[in-house]
Amino acid sequence: MAENTAPAARVPASLDATYIDGSPTPLPKRDFIATNERTRIGALTPVQSSDMALKDPQPRFLFFDVFGTCVDWRKSVTDELWAQAREALNSPSSSIASRIRFVASDMTYEEWGELAQEWRNGYLKFTREVASNPDPSKPYVTIDEHHLESLRSILTTRGLVFPRTDGTPAELVHDGSLWDEHQIQHLSMVWHRLDPWPDTCRGILELNRLFWTATLSNGNMALLKDMCSHAKMEFSHVLSAELFKSYKPSPKVYLGAAEKMGLKPEECVMVAAHLDDLKAAKSIGFRTIYVERPLEERRPELKGEGFVDVWVGADEDGFISAAEKLGVQVLKGRRRSGSAPGMVETA
């Protein structure tokens, strides 16, 4: 095997403590094989210029949108809303008011899905308002905090819980609502427990063989760490818009992520299932990979604007196809034979 003589990656001093042995190797020179005997990370064959869809310069870091791109939030959230409603309605200890019981009992799975979409729409509205109209005088609100407040509002408006004033004790259980405060708080954390798309985990492992990978989501750090653990998504780093006290699509988030990794924007790639996310990343110099996911595209009119560098269609295999397009030689029958790099919290 040829000796790997690829130059060392530029890791800023501030990240020395978080760059651990077993993290993805630097992007190999085209003439050599990169390998890591402990983790099996590295190209199996030399990477030729014709193998990689993105070059000049070759990217070093892939940043991933998470909600909808890596995980199927719609099914995960709808499943939990449906299951928790059934549990509450069938519990002998529940004291649900008759009119609330009637409303909840009459809701179909599809209608719980509509509630999940309303919850998601509120998140999008909230993050875009912060991104477009930053107000330093206002305290930063995390996505966890927003999700809880938004869920309470939606459930109240839909007649599933009685109005409660701020500061309602968590132990309040018998006011006739579908769920008590403890249950609502638990339910609001469903975003920590989202399941991945079928190709996500395998695709990340494949991409880890040639690149550093990281979340770059509006979700807060605690949420993303829990979700990565739950879904077994083995990114090499975890980054959040929370680190930059803004939300995508603010340029502060993309530029902040590149700077934190010690990279130029053109060395970075944004991977997302949302064209508006990619357009914002492209505007500050990132390269872009679009991975189509069911029902995720919210701005289809952007498809013809030409800012997508690599397009993975709905009929392809998601992140695994993305890895192949980026020069990773994916072995169809490969089994996982070693641990992936440890997930690094970058703060």
C-alpha positions in Angstrom: 0.0 0.0 0.0 1.3 3.4 -0.9 2.4 5.6 2.1 -0.1 8.3 2.9 1.8 11.6 2.5 -1.2 13.9 2.4 -0.4 17.2 4.2 -1.7 17.7 7.7 -5.1 19.4 7.9 -5.2 23.0 9.1 -6.7 22.7 12.6 -6.8 25.9 14.5 -5.2 26.0 17.9 -8.5 26.6 19.5 -9.7 23.2 18.3 -6.7 21.2 19.3 -8.5 19.8 22.3 -11.4 18.6 20.3 -9.5 17.1 17.3 -9.2 13.5 18.5 -7.3 10.5 17.3 -9.6 8.6 14.9 -11.2 11.7 13.4 -11.5 11.6 9.6 -8.1 11.8 7.9 -7.2 14.9 5.9 -8.5 14.7 2.3 -5.9 12.5 0.5 -3.8 13.6 -2.4 -5.1 12.2 -5.7 -2.0 10.0 -6.0 -2.2 8.2 -2.7 -4.5 6.0 -0.6 -5.6 7.4 2.7 -6.2 5.0 5.5 -6.6 4.7 9.2 -6.0 1.2 10.6 -8.0 1.8 13.8 -11.2 3.1 12.3 -10.9 1.9 8.7 -11.4 5.5 7.6 -9.8 6.4 4.3 -10.2 5.9 0.6 -9.9 2.3 -0.6 -8.4 3.4 -3.9 -6.6 6.6 -5.1 -9.0 9.5 -5.7 -8.6 10.7 -9.2 -9.9 14.1 -10.3 -12.5 12.5 -12.5 -13.9 10.7 -9.4 -14.9 13.8 -7.4 -17.8 16.0 -8.4 -16.4 18.9 -6.4 -12.8 20.0 -6.9 -10.5 23.0 -7.4 -10.3 23.2 -4.4 -11.4 19.8 -3.1 -13.7 20.3 -0.1 -12.6 19.3 3.4 -15.7 19.8 5.5 -19.3 18.8 4.9 -21.9 20.6 7.0 -25.4 19.0 7.2 -28.8 20.4 7.7 -30.5 18.0 10.0 -34.3 18.4 10.2 -35.7 16.7 7.1 -32.2 16.2 5.5 -30.8 13.7 8.0 -34.0 12.7 9.9 -37.6 12.1 9.0 -39.1 14.6 11.5 -42.6 14.4 10.0 -43.1 10.7 10.7 -41.3 10.7 14.0 -43.3 13.6 15.4 -46.6 12.5 14.1 -46.0 8.9 15.4 -45.3 10.3 18.9 -48.2 12.7 18.9 -50.6 9.9 17.9 -49.2 7.4 20.4 -49.2 9.8 23.3 -52.8 10.9 22.5 -53.9 7.2 22.4 -52.1 6.6 25.7 -53.7 9.5 27.4 -57.2 8.7 26.1 -56.9 5.1 27.2 -55.3 5.7 30.6 -57.6 5.0 33.6 -55.9 7.7 35.5 -56.6 10.5 33.0 -59.2 13.1 33.9 -59.9 14.5 30.5 -62.8 16.9 30.1 -65.5 15.6 27.8 -65.2 18.2 25.1 -61.4 17.7 25.0 -61.8 13.9 24.9 -64.2 14.3 22.0 -61.8 16.5 20.0 -58.8 14.2 20.6 -60.7 11.0 20.0 -62.0 12.3 16.7 -58.5 13.2 15.3 -57.1 10.9 12.7 -53.4 10.1 12.3 -53.4 12.4 9.3 -54.8 15.3 11.4 -52.0 14.7 14.0 -49.7 15.0 11.0 -51.2 18.4 10.2 -50.6 19.5 13.8 -46.9 18.3 13.4 -46.7 20.4 10.2 -48.1 23.5 12.0 -45.6 23.0 14.8 -42.8 22.8 12.2 -44.1 25.9 10.3 -44.0 27.9 13.6 -40.3 26.9 14.0 -39.6 28.1 10.4 -41.3 31.4 11.0 -39.5 31.9 14.3 -36.0 31.1 13.0 -36.4 33.3 9.9 -37.6 36.3 11.9 -34.5 36.0 14.2 -32.2 35.6 11.1 -33.6 38.5 9.2 -34.3 40.9 12.1 -31.7 40.4 14.8 -32.2 42.3 18.0 -29.2 42.2 20.3 -31.4 43.6 23.1 -33.5 40.5 23.2 -32.3 37.3 24.9 -31.5 34.4 22.6 -34.2 31.8 22.6 -33.2 28.2 21.9 -35.2 25.9 19.7 -36.1 23.8 22.7 -37.6 26.8 24.4 -39.4 27.8 21.2 -40.7 24.2 20.7 -42.3 24.1 24.2 -43.9 27.5 23.9 -45.2 26.8 20.4 -46.6 23.4 21.3 -48.5 24.8 24.3 -50.0 27.5 22.0 -51.0 25.0 19.3 -52.6 22.6 21.7 -54.6 25.4 23.4 -55.8 26.9 20.1 -56.9 23.4 18.9 -58.9 22.9 22.1 -56.7 20.0 23.4 -55.5 21.7 26.6 -57.1 24.4 28.7 -55.3 27.8 28.7 -52.6 27.9 31.3 -50.7 31.0 32.6 -46.9 31.1 32.4 -45.3 29.4 35.3 -48.0 26.7 35.6 -46.6 24.2 38.0 -45.4 21.0 36.3 -47.3 18.9 38.8 -50.7 20.3 37.7 -52.4 17.2 36.4 -56.2 17.4 36.8 -57.4 20.4 34.9 -59.1 18.3 32.3 -56.5 18.8 29.5 -55.4 16.0 27.3 -51.9 16.2 28.8 -50.5 17.7 32.0 -47.5 19.9 32.1 -45.0 17.1 32.6 -46.4 15.3 29.6 -46.3 18.5 27.4 -42.7 19.1 28.3 -41.8 15.5 27.5 -43.7 15.7 24.2 -41.9 19.0 23.3 -38.6 17.1 23.4 -39.7 14.7 20.7 -37.3 16.6 18.4 -34.5 15.1 20.4 -35.7 11.6 19.4 -36.1 11.8 15.6 -35.4 8.8 13.5 -33.0 8.9 10.5 -33.7 8.3 6.8 -32.6 4.7 5.8 -29.5 5.9 4.1 -28.4 8.5 6.7 -26.2 6.6 9.1 -24.4 4.5 6.4 -23.9 7.5 4.2 -22.3 9.5 7.0 -19.9 6.7 7.7 -19.0 6.6 4.0 -18.5 10.3 3.8 -16.4 10.2 7.0 -13.8 8.3 5.1 -12.8 11.3 3.1 -14.2 14.4 4.9 -14.9 15.9 8.2 -18.6 16.0 8.8 -20.8 18.1 11.1 -24.3 19.1 11.8 -25.1 22.7 11.0 -28.7 23.0 12.2 -30.9 25.6 13.9 -31.4 23.0 16.6 -29.6 23.9 19.8 -26.5 21.9 20.9 -28.3 19.7 23.5 -31.0 18.8 21.0 -28.5 17.9 18.3 -26.3 15.8 20.6 -29.3 13.9 21.8 -30.6 13.4 18.3 -27.2 12.2 17.0 -27.1 9.7 19.9 -30.7 8.5 19.4 -30.4 8.1 15.6 -26.8 6.8 15.7 -25.6 9.5 13.4 -21.8 9.5 13.8 -20.8 12.9 12.6 -17.2 13.9 13.4 -18.4 17.2 14.9 -21.6 18.8 16.2 -22.2 22.5 15.4 -25.3 24.5 16.0 -26.6 27.9 15.0 -26.8 28.4 18.8 -23.0 28.9 18.8 -23.5 32.1 16.7 -26.6 33.4 18.4 -28.6 33.4 15.2 -30.4 31.0 12.9 -30.0 30.0 9.3 -30.3 31.4 6.7 -28.3 34.2 8.4 -24.8 34.5 6.9 -23.4 34.6 10.4 -24.2 30.9 10.8 -22.4 29.6 7.7 -19.4 32.0 8.0 -19.2 31.3 11.7 -19.0 27.5 11.1 -16.3 27.9 8.5 -14.3 30.2 10.7 -14.6 27.9 13.7 -13.2 25.0 11.6 -10.4 27.2 10.3 -11.5 26.9 6.7 -12.3 29.1 3.8 -15.9 29.0 2.6 -14.9 27.4 -0.7 -13.5 24.5 1.3 -16.9 23.9 2.9 -20.0 22.2 1.6 -23.6 22.5 2.8 -25.7 19.4 2.4 -29.5 20.0 2.7 -32.9 18.9 1.4 -34.0 22.6 1.3 -33.0 24.9 -1.6 -33.4 28.1 0.4 -30.7 26.7 2.9 -28.4 25.9 0.0 -28.9 29.3 -1.7 -28.0 31.1 1.5 -24.9 29.0 1.9 -23.9 29.4 -1.7 -24.2 33.2 -1.4 -21.2 33.3 1.0 -19.0 30.9 -0.9 -20.0 27.4 0.2 -20.4 24.6 -2.3 -23.8 22.8 -2.2 -25.2 19.3 -2.3 -29.0 18.9 -2.6 -30.5 15.6 -1.4 -34.1 15.3 -2.3 -36.3 14.0 0.6 -40.1 13.3 0.5 -42.3 16.4 1.1 -39.3 18.5 2.3 -38.8 21.0 -0.5 -40.6 24.2 0.5 -39.2 26.5 -2.3 -39.6 24.5 -5.6 -39.4 27.7 -7.6 -35.6 27.8 -6.8 -34.9 24.6 -8.7 -33.8 26.3 -11.9 -31.5 28.9 -10.4 -28.3 26.9 -10.8 -26.7 27.3 -7.3 -26.7 23.5 -6.6 -23.3 21.9 -7.3 -24.3 18.3 -6.7 -27.9 17.0 -7.0 -29.0 13.7 -5.5 -32.4 12.9 -6.8 -35.3 11.2 -5.1 -34.7 8.0 -7.1 -31.1 7.8 -5.8 -29.8 6.5 -2.4 -29.4 9.7 -0.4 -26.2 10.2 1.4 -24.7 7.0 0.0 -25.2 8.4 -3.5 -23.7 11.7 -2.4 -20.6 9.8 -1.2 -20.2 8.1 -4.5 -20.5 11.4 -6.3 -17.8 12.9 -4.1 -15.3 10.1 -4.9 -15.9 7.6 -2.1 -15.6 4.1 -3.5 -18.6 2.6 -1.8 -18.6 -1.2 -1.5 -22.2 -2.3 -1.8 -21.8 -5.3 0.6 -19.4 -3.7 3.1 -20.2 -4.4 6.7 -19.2 -2.0 9.4 -15.9 -3.3 10.6 -14.7 -0.7 13.0 -15.8 2.2 15.0 -16.5 5.5 13.4 -14.8 8.6 14.6 -15.9 9.9 18.0 -18.4 12.7 17.8 -16.8 15.9 18.8 -18.8 18.7 20.4 -17.5 22.0 19.1 -18.3 24.9 21.4 
